[in-house]
Amino acid sequence: MAARENEEKKIIILLRLNYLLCFVLSGALILYWLKAPFCQSEKILIVISIGATITVFWSAVHSLKEKKIPIDVLASIALTVSLIKKEWLSAVFINLMIACAKIFIGYVRIKSHGAIYNLLKLKPKRIKIKKGDKIIEINANEVKVGDLIVVELGEIVPVDGIIEQGEAEIDQSSLTGESLAVPKRKGDKIFSFTTIISGNLIIRAEKVGGETMFEKIIALIEQAQQNKAPIYTTIDKFTKWYIVLTLGGSLLVYVLSRNVSLVLGLLLVSCADDIAVATPVALMSAIRHMAKQGVIIKGGEYLEAIAKINTIVFDKTGTLTKGKLKVEHIFSFHNKPKEVLKLAAIASLFSTHPIAKTIVKEAEKEKIVLPQPEKFTEYSARGMSAVWKDKTIIIGKLSFLEKMGIKATTQQISRVNEEITGGHNVTLVGYNQKLVGFIVLADEIRPEAKRTIKELKKMGIEKMIMLTGDNEKVAQKTAALLEIDEAHADLLPEQKLDYLKKYLNNKNKVAMVGDGVNDAPALALSDIGIAMGTIGSDAAIEAADVVIMKDNLFQIPETIKIGRATINVVRQNIFLWGALNVLGFTLVFLHILSPAGAATYNFLTDFIPIFNSLKLFK
């Protein structure tokens, strides 16, 4: 926190110094042009141009010590020649341009720190905690995991935790960009730097300080702003060669013409740092814009990569669907549906799988008493077994039950296949080596899923694939409804990776979209991993390159659009920069621009690519 505040103070100080420098340089120019009778305007111009040039020299020397070749080196040479030739106007214009460029960079950095960092300043210094029957106040840095935190109406939640008592409406816009209030009650997760807009809560702290979700997001944004896109790195390399070639070309022109004014004009046109400023402005603007919408892009390289995506692989459950299963109906082969539900719930009691949790929830709703099993075993993506009353309960797919030694009759298999053919998710229940029934579950497709797929197709995404552990009929039904090109079903996690590898080649730029927990390996393997609805999921934040904090699939095409728009702006800037430099050089060679005219041309045209980048703030 202190380091961030110091960094922000440093940026503000440098910004103010450059504002002052711009004011002084502009004032000197105005006095010179007005030929102010009350002061020695030319002498003022000389003093100010020399003073400002010293700051550019210092910056160039500092960069060279760090083995960097910035545009300040070229500017230093142009300024040196200007001062030797007594081209005071040229020197002032170049210094004015450099100061303005630094103001733009500072402005973007402050905006990037902006609202999300300002929330950190609102973090309570004192926090109320409940100790027994008493409520006491302690310093915020003394809070520990397990403490009961009291948060009242209008206050900012200081920790990540679980609600122990109370109900409230929460503003989570700091995390998700969503302005609508979210209702929370006992047992729900709640996150730091969200605000209570109605109600009061007692929260058991699970994460404090730098471990909270909000702090991790800020760390990601800081990291993202430092990670350069390949196109930015290419521009950096080109800029170094450009400086070397410009110096070499200027020396050659001097040897051939012995015309110092001509050489100075060329240097003054070429020493613009508009492209060096415009590129980071574009990337930082886009990353900041998406962060405000609740989409964290981990760096410029991923922003550029997402613009090139032509293939998207979707996980089904929790991504294209809500991942919130509900029991449609229970079928018993012995006319005891409640007994089938009870057996399935006992076997599911210790599992965290969505199907298991849905079955247990349904049993609790039916007020079925659930004894703990004597033994429990979970088989990844296959099913579960439990021992109760010395007999084994097995739940899962038909193939799994058969592998575990339970044989179904022809009539039973026919009844199960009826449900599967209808596109339903069926979980079979076996007890004491017999198939006793099955539970039919449904998972609702996200309301925005179809619109998202249509938008992606309209944007030119060539292929969309769905991978799922569900049965073939469920997969095909979902794929047909959403108009997805391919669907592959009955897949184990390792099989999903095998399918993903088939699409990863030089022709395809593949994005994997998943819920970020079970799909973490696939997210890490793909060209771009997009984790959906991951508020509170550490696994997703670690594995994915793009993190969508709220459950809204439509943010995927929006993010791709921003990526494409950003790279288009960078390419436009490169074209503008090249065209303007060629025009400037031509005007100097034709003697239309004097050194002072070249400096003015440089100053005015440098703003064009920068303003082009600033439109991304919208």
FENGI-V251767 format. One record per residue. RES is the residue in one letter. PSI is psi in whole degrees, -180 to 180 (none if undefined). D_FIRST is the distance of its C-alpha to the first C-alpha in Angstrom with 1 decimal. Layout:
BEGIN
RES_PSI_D_FIRST, RES_PSI_D_FIRST
END
This chain:
BEGIN
M_-48_0.0, A_-41_3.8, A_-40_5.5, R_-42_5.2, E_-41_6.3, N_-41_8.7, E_-42_9.9, E_-40_10.7, K_-41_12.4, K_-44_14.3, I_-44_15.5, I_-41_16.6, I_-48_18.4, L_-37_20.2, L_-45_21.1, R_-39_22.6, L_-40_24.5, N_-35_26.0, Y_-46_26.9, L_-43_28.7, L_-42_30.3, C_-43_31.6, F_-45_32.9, V_-46_34.8, L_-43_36.2, S_-41_37.3, G_-42_38.9, A_-40_40.7, L_-43_42.1, I_-45_43.3, L_-39_45.0, Y_-46_46.7, W_-34_47.9, L_-10_49.2, K_53_50.8, A_124_49.7, P_-22_52.6, F_1_50.7, C_163_48.7, Q_82_49.1, S_-38_47.1, E_-40_47.8, K_-39_46.7, I_-44_43.5, L_-42_43.0, I_-50_43.7, V_-46_41.3, I_-42_38.4, S_-39_39.1, I_-45_39.2, G_-44_36.0, A_-36_34.1, T_-34_35.6, I_-39_34.2, T_-36_30.6, V_-43_31.7, F_-46_33.4, W_-44_30.3, S_-42_28.2, A_-45_31.1, V_-43_31.5, H_-42_27.8, S_-41_28.1, L_-35_31.4, K_-33_30.0, E_14_27.6, K_37_30.7, K_149_29.9, I_88_32.6, P_171_31.0, I_-19_33.1, D_-28_32.4, V_-47_35.1, L_-41_37.6, A_-39_36.6, S_-42_37.1, I_-44_40.6, A_-41_41.5, L_-39_40.3, T_-47_42.3, V_-39_45.4, S_-44_44.9, L_-39_44.7, I_-40_47.8, K_0_49.7, K_34_48.6, E_74_47.1, W_-38_44.8, L_-43_44.2, S_-45_43.2, A_-42_40.7, V_-43_39.1, F_-44_39.0, I_-43_37.2, N_-38_34.6, L_-42_34.2, M_-45_33.7, I_-42_31.0, A_-41_29.1, C_-41_29.4, A_-41_28.2, K_-31_25.0, I_-44_24.5, F_-45_24.9, I_-44_22.3, G_-40_19.8, Y_-46_20.8, V_-39_20.2, R_-43_16.8, I_-43_15.8, K_-38_17.6, S_-35_16.0, H_-45_12.5, G_-134_14.5, A_-40_14.9, I_-36_12.8, Y_-32_9.5, N_-30_11.2, L_-35_11.3, L_-35_7.7, K_-22_8.7, L_-4_11.7, K_130_10.4, P_136_13.0, K_-30_12.5, R_141_15.8, I_140_17.3, K_129_21.0, I_152_22.4, K_123_26.1, K_103_27.9, G_-123_31.6, D_-3_32.9, K_151_30.4, I_121_27.1, I_159_24.8, E_137_21.4, I_166_18.8, N_146_15.2, A_-36_12.7, N_-1_11.6, E_-5_15.4, V_138_16.1, K_158_18.0, V_133_19.6, G_-18_22.9, D_148_22.0, L_114_23.6, I_131_21.3, V_120_23.1, V_126_21.9, E_173_24.2, L_130_25.3, G_-8_22.8, E_156_19.8, I_133_16.7, V_126_16.9, P_-8_14.0, V_166_15.1, D_136_17.3, G_-169_20.8, I_137_24.5, I_122_26.2, E_-30_28.5, Q_140_30.1, G_168_30.5, E_147_30.5, A_163_28.4, E_134_27.8, I_135_24.3, D_110_22.7, Q_18_21.0, S_-27_20.8, S_-27_17.0, L_-42_17.9, T_-13_21.5, G_-1_22.3, E_121_25.1, S_-18_25.8, L_140_28.3, A_147_27.5, V_124_27.7, P_139_29.7, K_146_28.4, R_-177_30.5, K_132_30.8, G_-15_30.0, D_152_27.8, K_148_24.4, I_150_21.6, F_153_18.0, S_155_14.7, F_15_14.0, T_161_17.7, T_136_19.7, I_118_23.0, I_-8_25.6, S_140_28.5, G_179_29.1, N_149_27.3, L_152_26.0, I_124_25.6, I_133_23.3, R_118_23.3, A_129_19.8, E_-33_20.0, K_137_16.4, V_162_13.4, G_-133_9.6, G_-10_9.1, E_-9_12.8, T_158_13.1, M_-43_14.8, F_-44_12.4, E_-37_9.4, K_-37_12.3, I_-44_13.6, I_-42_10.6, A_-38_10.9, L_-42_14.6, I_-41_14.4, E_-44_12.6, Q_-41_15.4, A_-38_18.0, Q_-18_17.6, Q_-25_18.3, N_114_21.2, K_143_24.3, A_153_27.3, P_-38_30.6, I_-33_32.0, Y_-43_29.2, T_-40_30.0, T_-42_33.7, I_-40_33.1, D_-48_31.3, K_-43_34.3, F_-40_36.8, T_-40_35.2, K_-45_35.8, W_-36_39.4, Y_-42_39.8, I_-47_39.0, V_-46_41.4, L_-39_44.2, T_-44_43.8, L_-43_44.2, G_-43_47.1, G_-40_48.7, S_-40_48.4, L_-41_50.1, L_-43_52.8, V_-39_53.4, Y_-43_53.7, V_-40_56.2, L_-34_58.3, S_-22_58.2, R_27_57.4, N_100_55.8, V_-37_52.6, S_-39_52.0, L_-46_52.2, V_-44_49.7, L_-41_47.3, G_-44_47.6, L_-43_46.7, L_-40_43.7, L_-33_42.5, V_-41_42.7, S_-17_41.0, C_15_38.1, A_142_36.2, D_29_32.7, D_-43_32.7, I_-35_32.6, A_-27_29.8, V_-43_27.7, A_-35_29.2, T_-53_28.3, P_-31_24.5, V_-44_24.6, A_-48_26.6, L_-46_24.5, M_-36_21.1, S_-45_22.9, A_-44_24.3, I_-42_21.2, R_-44_19.3, H_-46_22.5, M_-36_22.8, A_-38_19.2, K_-26_20.0, Q_1_23.2, G_21_21.4, V_118_22.5, I_116_20.1, I_125_21.8, K_3_20.4, G_167_21.6, G_-34_24.3, E_-36_26.8, Y_-31_26.7, L_-42_27.1, E_-41_30.1, A_-40_31.5, I_-25_31.3, A_-20_33.5, K_3_36.2, I_133_36.5, N_-6_40.1, T_132_40.2, I_128_38.1, V_124_38.5, F_135_37.6, D_153_37.4, K_-65_39.4, T_124_38.2, G_-7_34.8, T_-67_34.7, L_-26_37.9, T_169_38.6, K_-19_36.5, G_11_36.7, K_91_37.8, L_154_41.3, K_149_43.9, V_119_47.3, E_-54_50.1, H_164_52.9, I_131_54.2, F_130_57.5, S_136_59.5, F_-2_62.5, H_22_63.9, N_36_63.3, K_69_60.5, P_-37_57.2, K_-35_55.5, E_-38_56.3, V_-44_54.9, L_-42_51.6, K_-46_51.5, L_-44_52.1, A_-39_49.5, A_-37_46.9, I_-44_47.7, A_-23_47.2, S_-6_43.9, L_-39_42.5, F_9_40.1, S_151_39.1, T_5_35.9, H_141_37.8, P_-39_37.9, I_-45_41.7, A_-45_41.8, K_-36_39.3, T_-41_41.5, I_-44_44.7, V_-43_43.3, K_-41_42.1, E_-40_45.6, A_-41_47.3, E_-37_45.2, K_-35_46.1, E_4_49.8, K_40_49.3, I_128_50.4, V_128_49.8, L_105_48.1, P_152_48.9, Q_138_46.8, P_156_48.4, E_-27_49.7, K_144_48.2, F_136_45.7, T_133_45.2, E_134_43.2, Y_112_44.3, S_123_41.6, A_15_42.5, R_-52_46.0, G_-163_46.3, M_155_46.3, S_150_48.9, A_150_49.2, V_127_52.0, W_130_53.3, K_41_56.6, D_14_57.3, K_151_57.3, T_130_54.8, I_134_53.0, I_130_51.9, I_147_50.0, G_-156_49.1, K_164_51.0, L_-44_54.7, S_-36_54.5, F_-44_52.3, L_-40_54.7, E_-40_57.6, K_-30_55.9, M_6_55.4, G_7_59.2, I_121_59.5, K_128_62.2, A_149_62.5, T_165_65.9, T_-42_66.8, Q_-40_66.7, Q_-44_63.2, I_-40_61.9, S_-42_63.5, R_-41_61.8, V_-43_58.4, N_-30_59.0, E_-46_59.9, E_-43_56.3, I_-42_54.7, T_-31_57.0, G_0_55.8, G_27_52.3, H_156_51.0, N_118_48.7, V_126_50.9, T_118_49.9, L_150_53.0, V_122_53.6, G_145_55.9, Y_129_57.2, N_45_59.7, Q_18_60.3, K_147_61.2, L_116_59.5, V_-18_59.2, G_-169_57.4, F_160_54.4, I_128_51.5, V_124_50.9, L_152_47.3, A_145_46.0, D_122_42.6, E_133_42.2, I_141_41.4, R_138_38.4, P_-29_39.9, E_1_38.2, A_-49_39.2, K_-43_42.6, R_-37_41.2, T_-47_38.5, I_-43_41.1, K_-43_43.4, E_-41_40.7, L_-41_39.8, K_-41_43.6, K_-32_43.9, M_-5_41.1, G_13_43.2, I_122_41.6, E_-38_44.6, K_138_44.3, M_130_42.6, I_143_43.0, M_131_42.3, L_136_42.0, T_155_42.4, G_-5_43.6, D_169_45.8, N_164_49.5, E_-43_51.2, K_-43_52.5, V_-44_49.2, A_-47_47.6, Q_-37_50.4, K_-45_50.4, T_-45_46.7, A_-42_47.1, A_-42_50.1, L_-39_48.6, L_-5_45.5, E_45_47.7, I_142_45.8, D_-45_47.7, E_148_47.6, A_133_46.9, H_126_47.0, A_176_47.3, D_39_47.6, L_136_44.9, L_162_43.1, P_-42_39.6, E_-29_41.0, Q_-32_43.6, K_-40_41.0, L_-41_39.6, D_-43_43.2, Y_-42_43.7, L_-40_40.4, K_-30_41.6, K_-30_44.8, Y_-15_43.0, L_105_40.7, N_-179_42.7, N_-26_42.8, K_-32_44.2, N_143_41.6, K_108_37.9, V_129_37.1, A_136_34.3, M_127_34.0, V_120_32.9, G_178_32.2, D_-3_30.4, G_-9_28.2, V_-71_29.3, N_-24_33.0, D_9_32.7, A_-45_29.9, P_-42_32.5, A_-38_34.0, L_-40_30.7, A_-34_29.9, L_-34_33.5, S_166_33.9, D_-41_33.2, I_121_30.6, G_123_29.4, I_114_28.6, A_127_27.3, M_140_28.4, G_50_27.0, T_20_24.3, I_116_21.9, G_-3_21.2, S_104_22.9, D_-37_21.0, A_-42_24.3, A_-45_24.4, I_-37_20.9, E_-44_21.8, A_-33_25.4, A_158_25.3, D_-28_24.8, V_127_24.6, V_115_23.1, I_112_24.7, M_-26_22.8, K_159_25.8, D_74_29.4, N_102_31.0, L_-30_33.0, F_-12_33.7, Q_-13_30.2, I_-55_31.6, P_-33_34.2, E_-41_31.7, T_-41_29.2, I_-41_32.2, K_-44_33.3, I_-43_30.0, G_-46_30.1, R_-43_33.7, A_-41_33.1, T_-48_30.4, I_-36_32.6, N_-42_35.5, V_-43_33.7, V_-43_32.8, R_-40_36.5, Q_-42_37.7, N_-39_35.7, I_-44_37.3, F_-48_40.7, L_-46_40.1, W_-47_38.9, G_-47_42.0, A_-43_44.4, L_-37_43.3, N_-44_43.4, V_-44_46.9, L_-44_48.1, G_-46_46.7, F_-42_48.4, T_-45_51.6, L_-34_51.7, V_-46_51.2, F_-32_54.0, L_4_56.2, H_23_55.6, I_-34_54.4, L_122_51.1, S_173_51.2, P_-42_48.1, A_-39_47.0, G_-38_47.6, A_-40_45.7, A_-41_42.7, T_-44_43.0, Y_-46_43.4, N_-50_40.3, F_-46_38.3, L_-42_39.5, T_-22_39.5, D_-25_36.0, F_-22_34.6, I_-55_36.4, P_-35_34.3, I_-46_31.1, F_-34_32.2, N_-38_33.4, S_-36_29.9, L_-20_28.4, K_-19_30.6, L_-17_28.4, F_-22_25.9, K_none_28.6
END
